[in-house]
Amino acid sequence: MMPSSPLLKISAPVSAQAADAVAELFGRVFGTSPILYHDARTNRITVSVYLAQPSVWRDEIRAQLDMGWSHIRECGLHPGPARVTAKKIAREDWAESWKRHFHAMEFGRSLLVKPSWIRRAPKAGQQVVILDPGLSFGTGQHPTTGFCLEQIVACRQPGTVQSLLDIGTGSGILAIAAVKLGYSPVAAFDFDPESVRVAKANARVNTIRIGMGRTLRIERRDLTREPMRHVQKYDIVCANLIHDLLIAERTRILSRLKSDGILLLSGILRKQFPAVARVYRQAGLRLLCKGAKNEWQSGAFKRK
């Protein structure tokens, strides 16, 4: 048997206040779920990603990280020096250490999200989403994804027909959870083709049929090029995007929301949230609730 090729571990030490922001940056740049490791003895936090293709570590990627680091500082956070290192490690060493960072998570009483290697059984009436991290960003552990999952659970009205649109689906976790909870129809799209591929793979793992006329539709689409008229409208619209895009494309996002629908906005740094909330208030929405954790803030909105 041929020995398996090593993985490339990209890591950076970060401050506690900027750990989530740097993790978001790594997830976006590398297209895979980062791991945050907190050494209780030294109190140091390290953000890491593991890459199967070392060729991904290119000059343009380094430039994107430098720009992202500068943007984090401009937002008022202090991530520390941008000391990004790369080293090869054996897959066998990675596989077990990687698993220790992920666990089962409950959202409300009706949803359990867990990796495939955890055998925890669901409670009575609890739906299960199987999601193995490391393929695409979005596992439920990040505060912005967690807020959306909590709201999807809270907004579900059993016995009624409710539809959901997931803009910027990433790993597909929100759309998959929505199907499991009984939303229909559910649609999701992302600009990144790799995210679309991974989201479809995750849907199949959860035995969800995808495609036109199916329970779930996942497509590669560019929000900035979407039509604004004669589009399908949804009861719930999730937009887990960077704040610039949430502001610039508010008209396209709102054109897909029913008159009595609920809009979930996340992926926003605390300092950016007031500007996003103000723009959507001016568009005729009111803030129903918001969630904040570490440096992230999210909100649920409804038309006035």
N, C-alpha and C positions, 0 to 999 in steps of 0.2 A: 504494500500500500504506500502510495506517495505521501510524504508528510504534507500537512496543510500549510498554506502560505501564511506568514505572520500578518498581523493587523498593525496599522499605524495609529498610535495613540497621540492625539493633539491635546495639550493641556495648558492651562494658565491659572496661576494663583490670583484670587480676587478678594476684594473686601466683602464683608457681610452685606453692606447696604446695596452693593451692585451685583451680587451673585446672580439674581434672577435675570437682570438685564443682560449680563454677559452670556448666561445660558441661552436666552432668547436669540442673541446674536449668533452664537455657535450653531444653534438649531437651524436658523435661517440660512447661514452661509454654507454649512456642510450638508443640510438636508437630512439630518439624522438626529435622534434624540440625545441630548447631552446628559451627562451624569454630574451631579454636584456631590463632592466628597468633603465632609466636615471632619477634620481630625480633632477629636475632643481633647487630646493631650496638648497639642500646639495651638488649638483654636484657629487653624488655618483652613480656608475653603479653596478647593480646586475644582474648576470646571473642565470636563474632558469629553471628547468624542472619540469613537473608534471607527476607523475607516478600513474597508476591505481593499480599496484601490489607492495605493500610495501616490499615484499620479495626480490625485485630487489636490494634493498639497502643492499648489502652484503660486507663482508670483501674484496673479490676479486675486487669488484667494487671500493671500497675505495683505494685499491692498484693501480688500473689503473689510478685513478684520481691523485694520488701522483706522479706516473711516468709521466703522462701527464704534470703536473705542472712543474716538473723538466725539461722536454723537452722544454717547453715554455721558461723557464729561460735560457737554453742552447742556444736557438735561439736569445738571446739578448734582450728579452722582460722582463718587470718587472710587473708581474700580481698582486703583493701584497701577503700578507699572505694567505695561502690556508685554509681559515676558511669556510669550507663547513658545512652547517646546514641542518637538515631535520625536517619537522613538518607536521602534518596532517591538511588538510583544507577541508571544505565542498565543494562538487562538485558545488553546486549552486553559491558559492562565486567565484570559479575559472572560471566558464563558461563565465560570463560576463566580468570579468577583462581580461581574456585571449584574448577575441575578440578585445579589444581596441588596442592591439599591432599590428594588421594586417590590411592591407588596399589593395586596388586595385593598380596594377602596370602596366605601359605600357612599352613595349619594341619595339622601332621603331614605325612605324605607323600601323603595322599589327598584333600585339599581345597584348592581355590584360589578365593578370593573376589576379584572385581575389578569395577570400573565398566565400563560397556559401551564406553566410548571407548578402553580399553586393549586392544591386540591381542595381548597375551601369550598364547601357546599353553600348554595344560596339559601336564604331564609324563605319561608312560605310566601309566595307571591312576588318574589324578587327576581327580576330579570338579570341575566348575566351577559356582560360583554367581555370577550376574550381578546386581549391586545398585548402582544409582545413588543416591548420597546426596542428601539434601535433601528427601525426601518424609516420612519418619518416623524416629524415633530408633532407631538400631541399625544400624551398618554393619560391625561387626567391628573397628573401630579402637579403640573404647572397651575398657579392660581387662576390664570385667565381661563384655561380649559375647565378647571374645576368649577368656576362660577357658572359657566354655560351649562355644564351637566346638572348642577343643582337647580338651575332655573328651568331646564327642560323637564326635569322631574316634577318641579312645583307647578308648572303650567299645564301639565297633562290632566285632562278631564276624562276619566274612564267612561266609555259608553258614547262618546261623541267623536265626530270626525274632525281631526286636526291635522293640518299640513305643516311641513317644516322645510326651510331652505337653509343650507349650510354654505356660506360664502367663505372661501379660503379653507377648505376642508382639512388639509394636512394629512394626518393619518386616517381620517374618516371617522374618528371616534364619536363626534357629536351626531353625525347622520346615522351611524350604526346604533347608537344608544336610542335615538329617536324611533327607529324602526322597532327595536325591541320593546319600547314602551307603548307602542301602538299608534304612533303618528303615521299618517298616510294621506297623500303621497309624500315621500321624502326625496329631495333633490340636493345634490352637493356638487360644487365645482371648485377647481383650483387652477391657477395659471401654470403651476409647475407640473410637467408631465410625470416626473417621478412620484410626486405626491399622489397623483391620480392613480398610477399603477399600484402603489402601496395601499391606498384606500380601498381599491377594488379587491386586492388580495386579502385585506383584513375583513372585508364584508363576506368573502367566501369562507374564511375561517369561522365566521359566526353564522354560517349557513343561511346567508341572505342572498336572494336572487337579485341580480342587478341588470339594468338595461331598460330600454324604452318599454313601457307597459308593465314593468316589474314594480316591486315594493320600493326599490331604491334605484335612483338614477345618479351616476357619478360621471362627470364629464370634465374635460380640459377646456376652460373658457377664461377669457380675460375680462375682468370686471369693467375695465376702462373702455372696452369696446362693445359692451352689452347695450341692446336697445333700451329706450326709456318708455316706450309706449307699446301697448298691446302685448304685455307680458303676463305670465301667470303670477298670481298673488298668493301669499302664504299666511297662515295664522301666526307662525313663529319664523322670524328671520334671525339667524346667527351670523354675525360678522366679526370674526376674530382676526383683525387686520391691524397693520400699523396705523397710528393716528393720522398721518398725512393722507392715507388712502381713505380712511373713514370720513374725513372732512371733504376731500376733493370729490369723492364719488357718492356723496350723501343722496343726491337725486336719484341715481341709479339704484342705490340700496333701498330707498324708501318706495320706489316705484313697484317693488316686489312685496310690499307689506300690505295686508288687508287693512281696511279702515279701522277695524277693532283689534288688529293684530298686535303682537308684542315683539319688540326689536331688542336683541341682545348684542351689546357692543363690548368687545374685550380686546386684549392685546395692547392695553394703553398704560403708559407710565403715569404715576400719580400726578406729576406736574403737568402732564398733557391732558388729563381728564377734564378739567374745567373748560378748556377750549372746545373739546369734542362735545361735551354736554351742552354748551352754549349754542353751538351750531345746530344741534338737533332740537333744542328748545325753540330756536328761531324758525325751524321748519315745522313747528306745530306739535311737538311731542313733549310729554312730561316724564320726568324721571320717577319710576316706580320704586326702585331700590338699587342699591349699589353694594359692591363687595370690594374690599381692599385687603391685600396681604403683601407684606414686604413692600416693594416699590411699585406694585401693580394695582390698578383699579379698573373695575368693570361696572357696567350699568344695564338695567332693564328699562326700556322706554315704551310708552304707549301714546297714541294720538290723544290730544286733549278733547 
